[in-house]
Amino acid sequence: MSAEHTDTLHAHGEEHEGMNKKRIWNVFFVLLGITCVEFVIALYLVPHDIIRTHTANPIYIVLTLAKAFYIVGYFMHLKFEKMGLIFAIIVPVLFIIGLILVLTNESHHWVDLRL
């Protein structure tokens, strides 16, 4: 086996070495815990007026983004990729979110003009 082939195998092993059974189960239980918190909020806290819906909605968004981070980071192996690839994915997503926010604000402006 050549030294170049050994280096390639070693580099490939380092790239995916972070995902083992223990790590997968840890991520699974984190996702399960976040989902349980969402269910407690949706099925107990909001119906019993412990927290209001306008307070619960941002909490849902934050918890869903946390779950998306874990899914993309660990199960899609983005956490183990190079920073250039990460920025190539994250920056356009941030621009799209900004565009949605601007368009939402602009749509309210047009509705107000008609009134």
C-alpha angles and dihedrals in degrees: 000000000000123000090242092055091048091050090050092051091046093050092048090050092052092050094060100025091102092069112076131139093272093052092047091052091047091053090045092055092046089053090045091051093050090048091050090052089051091051093048090052094046099041104033117013099045098042091048092048093241088131127013125243093245088057095044096052096065088045089054090050093051093046092047091050089050090053090047089052092054094045095048094038100048111016094040090040094231090134089066096048130098119275093245091061092046092052090045088061102034100046096056090046090054090050090050091050089049091049091052091050092049093047091048090052091047092050090056089052092056092047090052091051092057093054 
